[in-house]
């Protein structure tokens, strides 16, 4: 065992690097690129990462990281500051509170839980937008974003698989 | 000092509790940020320095990052144009013939229009200058739809300026930095645009909802709109010029009237930002409102005084009016507002 592994998992590896990767991918998908005349979808790439953070372990740095991710999305997509932070933090809190139920579940069940968490995030976005603009967002557009986000679960699974048992202090 | 010697070294804080407290604190911060930054406050001064700063950072990065895709697209278009040149040529010839016929009609209509304008003495709107810009980022989600364009205040762009593609209106500027501006699309849930139906001249408010076809709200009358009616900006409120093409009316799956946007006919890579000034702001209201009643022209006839219904009996203290005198300088009905007829005129008159 190397010395670094014995010291535990540094936060930048399971919080910082995925956060930067999400920012980069989200930015690429926000470019006005088209393939065969169709523009790229706009999934919520932050969702798998936030879900995985809540499942891997409780941490003081994860909520501020989710806040930063949310603020970045607000600046990039033009939503009011704090919009996506609230939408990401709510499922994070719910998953963190229900970690005991998620432990040892099959991948299919975890995918279902992930879909529920995505539904909470987009449902919160729906309600906040409705309250703020007095207009109900188009359910079809919300449904497309939900589907585009739900299929990203394998990324969350990979993060959980890689870091859930990586810190010797939590074994 | 070794950790074991520290009296606080044995103190173990429950990790779940500390994470929970951190979560609650961060959630409160996020909610506070959300409450303090409303989308309707995206305006000249309230757009916010952090947002302007982030737009200024994102725009050049987006421009560089989208360059390979843009160049590839141009290359593909070039190759496609080379291979399909014959069919393209045939299509363009047909279009040219149609356009020539329309040109003759347009010239005739323009002549008639100018004559009508001359007869009626109509004052036409001044031409609107515009700035071209390239779109560098594009947000397409259900809760926000906006774009960043690589032109800003240095080219005279201001919040509120309408933005068009080659086919029609796409939105308006909601925030402008030195070399970047954020465009709120017509499809954004916060977008409201006064429009009119060209056929019936009926008014409506185009309301975005995050979908591809914004709604027509506040339509009056049952036959105000039909499938395929052309929708234009109405210019009501002075925010947008009148007559910009918006799209055509379609019936949505939910039974509402919606608009298939004209700008969706082709990809929006480049935009034209109209440097439009609200015409109602150009005229100064204080100049239009007279400060007071102008003095009368010397020697001009004035209105006779209103007849007295009950004449008081003459007394010795009241002198009789002189014969040949014109109307009295001030009558009770005028309340002294009219100055004496022989008062010296003020320079410049009442205008």
Boltz contact constraints between the chains, C-beta under 6 A:
constraints:
  - contact:
      token1: [A, 30]
      token2: [B, 137]
      max_distance: 6.0
  - contact:
      token1: [A, 31]
      token2: [B, 65]
      max_distance: 6.0
  - contact:
      token1: [A, 31]
      token2: [B, 66]
      max_distance: 6.0
  - contact:
      token1: [A, 32]
      token2: [B, 135]
      max_distance: 6.0
  - contact:
      token1: [A, 32]
      token2: [B, 138]
      max_distance: 6.0
  - contact:
      token1: [A, 33]
      token2: [B, 69]
      max_distance: 6.0
  - contact:
      token1: [A, 34]
      token2: [B, 267]
      max_distance: 6.0
  - contact:
      token1: [A, 42]
      token2: [B, 140]
      max_distance: 6.0
  - contact:
      token1: [A, 42]
      token2: [B, 141]
      max_distance: 6.0
  - contact:
      token1: [A, 58]
      token2: [B, 15]
      max_distance: 6.0
  - contact:
      token1: [A, 58]
      token2: [B, 16]
      max_distance: 6.0
  - contact:
      token1: [A, 58]
      token2: [B, 19]
      max_distance: 6.0
  - contact:
      token1: [A, 59]
      token2: [B, 19]
      max_distance: 6.0
  - contact:
      token1: [A, 60]
      token2: [B, 18]
      max_distance: 6.0
  - contact:
      token1: [A, 60]
      token2: [B, 19]
      max_distance: 6.0
  - contact:
      token1: [A, 60]
      token2: [B, 22]
      max_distance: 6.0
  - contact:
      token1: [A, 63]
      token2: [B, 22]
      max_distance: 6.0
  - contact:
      token1: [A, 63]
      token2: [B, 23]
      max_distance: 6.0
  - contact:
      token1: [A, 63]
      token2: [B, 26]
      max_distance: 6.0
  - contact:
      token1: [A, 64]
      token2: [B, 26]
      max_distance: 6.0
  - contact:
      token1: [A, 67]
      token2: [B, 26]
      max_distance: 6.0
  - contact:
      token1: [A, 67]
      token2: [B, 30]
      max_distance: 6.0
  - contact:
      token1: [A, 75]
      token2: [B, 54]
      max_distance: 6.0
  - contact:
      token1: [A, 77]
      token2: [B, 139]
      max_distance: 6.0
  - contact:
      token1: [A, 77]
      token2: [B, 144]
      max_distance: 6.0
  - contact:
      token1: [A, 78]
      token2: [B, 139]
      max_distance: 6.0
  - contact:
      token1: [A, 78]
      token2: [B, 144]
      max_distance: 6.0
  - contact:
      token1: [A, 78]
      token2: [B, 146]
      max_distance: 6.0
  - contact:
      token1: [A, 79]
      token2: [B, 143]
      max_distance: 6.0
  - contact:
      token1: [A, 79]
      token2: [B, 144]
      max_distance: 6.0
  - contact:
      token1: [A, 80]
      token2: [B, 34]
      max_distance: 6.0
  - contact:
      token1: [A, 80]
      token2: [B, 37]
      max_distance: 6.0
  - contact:
      token1: [A, 80]
      token2: [B, 39]
      max_distance: 6.0
  - contact:
      token1: [A, 81]
      token2: [B, 33]
      max_distance: 6.0
  - contact:
      token1: [A, 81]
      token2: [B, 37]
      max_distance: 6.0
  - contact:
      token1: [A, 82]
      token2: [B, 30]
      max_distance: 6.0
  - contact:
      token1: [A, 82]
      token2: [B, 33]
      max_distance: 6.0
  - contact:
      token1: [A, 82]
      token2: [B, 34]
      max_distance: 6.0
  - contact:
      token1: [A, 83]
      token2: [B, 34]
      max_distance: 6.0
  - contact:
      token1: [A, 85]
      token2: [B, 30]
      max_distance: 6.0
  - contact:
      token1: [A, 86]
      token2: [B, 30]
      max_distance: 6.0
  - contact:
      token1: [A, 86]
      token2: [B, 34]
      max_distance: 6.0
  - contact:
      token1: [A, 89]
      token2: [B, 27]
      max_distance: 6.0
  - contact:
      token1: [A, 89]
      token2: [B, 30]
      max_distance: 6.0
  - contact:
      token1: [A, 93]
      token2: [B, 23]
      max_distance: 6.0
  - contact:
      token1: [A, 125]
      token2: [B, 143]
      max_distance: 6.0
  - contact:
      token1: [A, 129]
      token2: [B, 143]
      max_distance: 6.0
  - contact:
      token1: [A, 129]
      token2: [B, 189]
      max_distance: 6.0
  - contact:
      token1: [A, 133]
      token2: [B, 189]
      max_distance: 6.0
  - contact:
      token1: [A, 133]
      token2: [B, 190]
      max_distance: 6.0
  - contact:
      token1: [A, 135]
      token2: [B, 189]
      max_distance: 6.0
  - contact:
      token1: [A, 135]
      token2: [B, 207]
      max_distance: 6.0
  - contact:
      token1: [A, 135]
      token2: [B, 209]
      max_distance: 6.0
  - contact:
      token1: [A, 137]
      token2: [B, 142]
      max_distance: 6.0
  - contact:
      token1: [A, 137]
      token2: [B, 189]
      max_distance: 6.0
  - contact:
      token1: [A, 137]
      token2: [B, 209]
      max_distance: 6.0
  - contact:
      token1: [A, 137]
      token2: [B, 210]
      max_distance: 6.0
  - contact:
      token1: [A, 138]
      token2: [B, 142]
      max_distance: 6.0
  - contact:
      token1: [A, 138]
      token2: [B, 209]
      max_distance: 6.0
  - contact:
      token1: [A, 138]
      token2: [B, 210]
      max_distance: 6.0
  - contact:
      token1: [A, 138]
      token2: [B, 211]
      max_distance: 6.0
  - contact:
      token1: [A, 141]
      token2: [B, 142]
      max_distance: 6.0
  - contact:
      token1: [A, 141]
      token2: [B, 210]
      max_distance: 6.0
  - contact:
      token1: [A, 141]
      token2: [B, 211]
      max_distance: 6.0
  - contact:
      token1: [A, 142]
      token2: [B, 142]
      max_distance: 6.0
  - contact:
      token1: [A, 145]
      token2: [B, 141]
      max_distance: 6.0
  - contact:
      token1: [A, 145]
      token2: [B, 142]
      max_distance: 6.0
